[in-house]
Amino acid sequence: MTSSFHIPRVKVEVATQLKDFKTPLEKIDYLEILAYEIRDKLDWMKRHEASVEPGNEIELLRRKDSLSAEREITKQLRDLKSEYKKDFERRQKLAWPEHKRLPFPIVWDLDTYLEWEAPIEAKGRKHDWCLWLRQGLIKNEGDDWRFKDNILRHARLDAIDKGETDDEILWCCLSIGEEFVHFLDIQMVNPSTQLPTGRGKRAAPELHKVIWRAYRYASTSNEIPSAQEVWDALQLDPMMFDPKRILIEDQIDEKELWYYPNHEAEEKKYSRNSLNSMLSRLKKNPPQI
């Protein structure tokens, strides 16, 4: 649990905290972490209440408020999972094998990296993996780095679902040495991790690169993904494939997306119907990413 993580004390705080999250899946992930954390808190409160003074009125009121927050978390989680069941299942389908949320295994040092390098390289996904890891890291106030909160939530929940403890993730992923970050930078430019490129002299438009990253991601669960599976991946988490942030995150739906061709251009529309032919061209001449 990060230092900024706040377990709601009363029912109304649950809805207040959810306002900070844009997508339904982000809300579901956060609620699942809250449900896990508040169960631990209630267990502690019950033990603390017994040790201080059994039947203490103030302690009982505090636990009653926390119980109301837990019920609200359960209700919100149930409603969101029911309404967005397809999105939830689609993400699970696109996750790395033996994971439900993470598109790739999370690693935090050279030892954990080497544990996963061979099987990921065997699938031809090493470049995508290194890129995903590097984009998921942010600088702490000191010299170390940490993974973004959404990735930490996914990693913790995947570990909990497998019956593992999330202690190692919280301990290791909140403080990652700068030398490992430099190592990832080197891996991304190492020729052995680069994708094959075509012979064209013109640089590929950034949108083509975004779509190609989504295609390679979708190929994790299906060797030859359909155009719809690629579009689903884009719609599910567009920022994962868009390091230069050309996509307009909240303007992508089942029929179209909006993006900026470059920093000086006006926004443009790209239709889902154009994706089939786009993928055919990209397969013949993959962009360098």
C-alpha positions as CSV (number, residue, x, y, z in Angstrom):
1,M,0.0,0.0,0.0
2,T,1.4,3.3,-1.0
3,S,1.7,6.2,1.4
4,S,-1.1,8.0,-0.5
5,F,-3.5,5.1,-0.3
6,H,-6.5,6.0,1.9
7,I,-8.9,3.4,3.1
8,P,-12.4,4.9,3.3
9,R,-13.6,5.4,6.8
10,V,-17.3,5.9,6.0
11,K,-19.6,5.0,3.1
12,V,-19.6,8.4,1.4
13,E,-15.8,8.4,1.0
14,V,-16.1,5.4,-1.4
15,A,-18.0,7.4,-4.0
16,T,-15.7,10.4,-3.5
17,Q,-12.6,8.3,-4.1
18,L,-14.1,6.7,-7.3
19,K,-14.4,10.1,-8.9
20,D,-10.6,10.1,-9.4
21,F,-10.9,7.3,-11.9
22,K,-12.0,7.6,-15.5
23,T,-12.7,4.2,-16.8
24,P,-14.9,1.4,-15.4
25,L,-12.0,-1.0,-15.3
26,E,-9.9,1.4,-13.3
27,K,-12.8,1.7,-10.8
28,I,-13.1,-2.0,-10.5
29,D,-9.4,-2.5,-9.9
30,Y,-9.4,0.2,-7.2
31,L,-12.5,-1.3,-5.5
32,E,-10.9,-4.7,-5.5
33,I,-7.9,-3.4,-3.8
34,L,-10.1,-1.5,-1.3
35,A,-12.1,-4.6,-0.6
36,Y,-8.8,-6.5,0.2
37,E,-7.5,-3.7,2.4
38,I,-10.6,-2.9,4.3
39,R,-11.0,-6.6,5.3
40,D,-7.6,-6.4,6.9
41,K,-8.5,-3.1,8.6
42,L,-11.7,-4.6,10.0
43,D,-9.8,-7.6,11.4
44,W,-7.3,-5.2,13.0
45,M,-10.1,-3.0,14.5
46,K,-11.8,-6.0,16.0
47,R,-8.6,-7.2,17.7
48,H,-7.8,-3.6,18.8
49,E,-11.2,-3.1,20.2
50,A,-10.9,-6.3,22.3
51,S,-7.5,-5.4,23.6
52,V,-8.4,-1.8,24.6
53,E,-11.8,-2.3,26.1
54,P,-14.4,-4.8,24.9
55,G,-17.6,-3.0,24.0
56,N,-15.9,0.4,23.9
57,E,-18.5,2.7,22.3
58,I,-16.1,4.8,20.3
59,E,-14.3,1.8,18.8
60,L,-17.7,0.2,18.0
61,L,-18.9,3.3,16.1
62,R,-15.6,3.4,14.1
63,R,-16.0,-0.3,13.2
64,K,-19.6,0.3,12.3
65,D,-18.6,3.1,9.9
66,S,-16.0,0.9,8.3
67,L,-18.5,-1.9,7.9
68,S,-20.8,0.5,6.0
69,A,-17.9,1.5,3.8
70,E,-17.2,-2.2,3.1
71,R,-20.8,-2.8,2.1
72,E,-20.7,0.1,-0.3
73,I,-17.4,-1.2,-1.8
74,T,-19.1,-4.6,-2.3
75,K,-22.2,-3.1,-3.9
76,Q,-20.2,-0.8,-6.2
77,L,-18.0,-3.6,-7.2
78,R,-20.8,-6.0,-7.9
79,D,-22.7,-3.4,-10.0
80,L,-19.6,-2.4,-12.1
81,K,-18.6,-6.0,-12.8
82,S,-22.1,-6.8,-13.9
83,E,-22.4,-3.7,-16.2
84,Y,-18.9,-4.0,-17.7
85,K,-18.6,-7.8,-17.7
86,K,-17.5,-7.9,-21.4
87,D,-14.7,-5.3,-20.8
88,F,-13.5,-7.3,-17.8
89,E,-13.5,-10.6,-19.7
90,R,-11.8,-8.9,-22.8
91,R,-8.9,-7.7,-20.6
92,Q,-8.5,-11.1,-19.1
93,K,-8.3,-12.6,-22.5
94,L,-5.6,-10.2,-23.5
95,A,-3.5,-10.6,-20.3
96,W,-0.3,-12.6,-20.3
97,P,-0.8,-16.3,-19.6
98,E,-1.5,-17.1,-15.9
99,H,-2.4,-13.4,-15.4
100,K,-5.8,-11.7,-15.4
101,R,-4.8,-8.1,-15.8
102,L,-1.2,-7.5,-16.6
103,P,-0.3,-7.6,-20.3
104,F,3.2,-8.7,-19.4
105,P,4.9,-10.0,-16.3
106,I,6.1,-7.3,-14.0
107,V,9.8,-7.3,-13.0
108,W,11.9,-5.0,-10.8
109,D,15.6,-6.0,-11.1
110,L,17.9,-8.1,-13.3
111,D,17.2,-11.4,-11.5
112,T,13.4,-11.1,-12.0
113,Y,14.0,-9.9,-15.6
114,L,16.1,-12.9,-16.5
115,E,13.4,-15.3,-15.1
116,W,11.0,-14.0,-17.8
117,E,13.3,-13.0,-20.7
118,A,13.5,-16.4,-22.4
119,P,9.7,-17.2,-22.6
120,I,8.9,-13.7,-23.7
121,E,11.6,-13.6,-26.3
122,A,10.3,-17.0,-27.6
123,K,7.0,-15.3,-28.3
124,G,8.8,-12.4,-30.1
125,R,7.5,-9.9,-27.5
126,K,10.8,-8.8,-25.8
127,H,10.8,-5.3,-27.4
128,D,7.1,-4.8,-26.5
129,W,7.7,-6.0,-22.9
130,C,10.7,-3.7,-22.3
131,L,8.8,-0.8,-23.8
132,W,5.8,-1.5,-21.5
133,L,8.0,-1.8,-18.4
134,R,9.9,1.4,-19.2
135,Q,6.7,3.4,-19.8
136,G,5.2,2.1,-16.6
137,L,8.0,3.5,-14.4
138,I,8.0,7.0,-12.9
139,K,10.6,8.8,-10.8
140,N,10.4,9.0,-7.1
141,E,11.6,12.1,-5.3
142,G,15.1,10.6,-4.7
143,D,17.2,8.6,-7.2
144,D,14.9,5.6,-7.3
145,W,11.9,4.8,-9.5
146,R,8.5,3.1,-9.0
147,F,5.7,1.6,-11.1
148,K,2.6,3.6,-11.8
149,D,-0.3,3.0,-9.4
150,N,-2.5,1.3,-12.0
151,I,0.3,-1.2,-12.8
152,L,0.8,-1.8,-9.1
153,R,-2.9,-2.5,-8.6
154,H,-2.9,-5.0,-11.5
155,A,0.2,-6.8,-10.1
156,R,-1.1,-7.0,-6.6
157,L,-4.5,-8.3,-7.7
158,D,-2.9,-10.9,-10.1
159,A,-0.7,-12.1,-7.2
160,I,-3.7,-12.2,-4.8
161,D,-5.8,-14.1,-7.3
162,K,-3.0,-16.8,-7.6
163,G,-3.1,-17.2,-3.8
164,E,0.2,-15.4,-3.4
165,T,1.1,-12.5,-1.1
166,D,1.5,-9.0,-2.5
167,D,4.2,-8.1,0.0
168,E,7.0,-8.6,-2.4
169,I,5.3,-6.4,-5.1
170,L,4.7,-3.6,-2.6
171,W,8.3,-3.8,-1.2
172,C,10.1,-4.1,-4.6
173,C,8.0,-2.2,-7.1
174,L,7.9,1.1,-5.1
175,S,11.6,1.5,-5.1
176,I,13.5,0.4,-8.2
177,G,17.1,1.2,-8.7
178,E,18.2,3.6,-11.4
179,E,20.6,1.0,-12.8
180,F,17.7,-1.3,-13.8
181,V,15.9,1.6,-15.5
182,H,19.1,2.3,-17.5
183,F,19.3,-1.5,-18.3
184,L,15.7,-1.3,-19.8
185,D,16.7,1.8,-21.8
186,I,19.6,-0.2,-23.3
187,Q,17.3,-3.2,-24.1
188,M,14.9,-1.0,-26.0
189,V,17.6,0.2,-28.4
190,N,19.5,-3.1,-28.5
191,P,19.2,-4.5,-32.1
192,S,18.2,-7.9,-30.7
193,T,15.0,-6.4,-29.3
194,Q,14.0,-4.4,-32.4
195,L,11.2,-5.4,-34.7
196,P,11.8,-6.1,-38.4
197,T,11.4,-3.1,-40.6
198,G,10.4,-2.6,-44.2
199,R,12.4,-1.0,-47.0
200,G,10.3,2.2,-47.3
201,K,12.3,5.4,-46.8
202,R,9.4,7.4,-45.3
203,A,8.9,7.3,-41.6
204,A,5.7,5.5,-40.6
205,P,3.0,7.8,-39.2
206,E,2.7,7.6,-35.4
207,L,-0.8,6.2,-35.7
208,H,0.5,3.3,-37.6
209,K,2.9,2.5,-34.8
210,V,0.2,2.8,-32.2
211,I,-2.0,0.3,-34.2
212,W,1.0,-2.1,-34.7
213,R,1.8,-2.1,-31.0
214,A,-1.9,-3.0,-30.3
215,Y,-1.7,-5.8,-32.9
216,R,1.4,-7.2,-31.3
217,Y,-0.2,-7.0,-27.9
218,A,-3.3,-8.8,-29.1
219,S,-1.2,-11.5,-30.6
220,T,-0.2,-12.6,-27.1
221,S,-3.5,-14.4,-26.7
222,N,-4.1,-15.1,-30.4
223,E,-1.2,-15.7,-32.8
224,I,-3.1,-14.0,-35.6
225,P,-5.6,-11.6,-33.9
226,S,-8.6,-10.2,-35.8
227,A,-9.0,-6.5,-36.5
228,Q,-11.7,-6.5,-33.9
229,E,-9.4,-7.9,-31.3
230,V,-6.9,-5.2,-32.1
231,W,-9.5,-2.5,-31.8
232,D,-10.7,-4.0,-28.5
233,A,-7.2,-3.7,-27.2
234,L,-6.9,-0.1,-28.3
235,Q,-10.3,0.7,-26.7
236,L,-9.4,-1.0,-23.5
237,D,-6.2,0.9,-22.7
238,P,-5.2,3.3,-25.5
239,M,-2.3,4.9,-23.6
240,M,-0.5,1.5,-23.4
241,F,0.3,1.7,-27.1
242,D,0.7,5.5,-27.4
243,P,4.0,6.7,-25.8
244,K,3.8,10.0,-27.7
245,R,0.2,10.6,-26.6
246,I,-1.4,11.3,-30.0
247,L,-4.7,9.6,-29.2
248,I,-7.4,11.5,-27.4
249,E,-8.0,9.1,-24.6
250,D,-11.7,9.6,-23.9
251,Q,-12.6,9.8,-27.6
252,I,-12.4,6.2,-28.7
253,D,-15.4,3.9,-29.0
254,E,-16.6,0.9,-31.0
255,K,-16.8,2.9,-34.3
256,E,-14.0,5.5,-34.3
257,L,-11.1,7.2,-32.5
258,W,-9.7,10.7,-32.6
259,Y,-6.1,11.6,-32.7
260,Y,-3.5,14.4,-33.5
261,P,-1.4,13.6,-36.5
262,N,1.3,15.9,-35.0
263,H,1.6,18.5,-32.3
264,E,0.6,21.3,-34.7
265,A,-2.3,19.6,-36.5
266,E,-5.9,19.6,-35.6
267,E,-7.5,16.4,-34.4
268,K,-8.6,13.8,-36.9
269,K,-11.0,10.9,-37.0
270,Y,-9.9,7.3,-37.7
271,S,-12.7,4.8,-38.4
272,R,-12.8,1.3,-37.2
273,N,-13.8,0.2,-40.7
274,S,-10.4,1.3,-42.0
275,L,-8.5,-1.0,-39.6
276,N,-8.7,-4.2,-41.7
277,S,-6.9,-2.8,-44.7
278,M,-4.5,-0.9,-42.4
279,L,-3.4,-4.2,-40.7
280,S,-2.9,-5.9,-44.0
281,R,-0.5,-3.2,-45.1
282,L,1.3,-3.1,-41.7
283,K,1.8,-6.9,-41.8
284,K,3.6,-6.6,-45.2
285,N,5.7,-3.7,-44.0
286,P,5.9,-3.5,-40.2
287,P,6.8,0.0,-38.8
288,Q,9.9,0.4,-36.7
289,I,8.8,1.1,-33.2
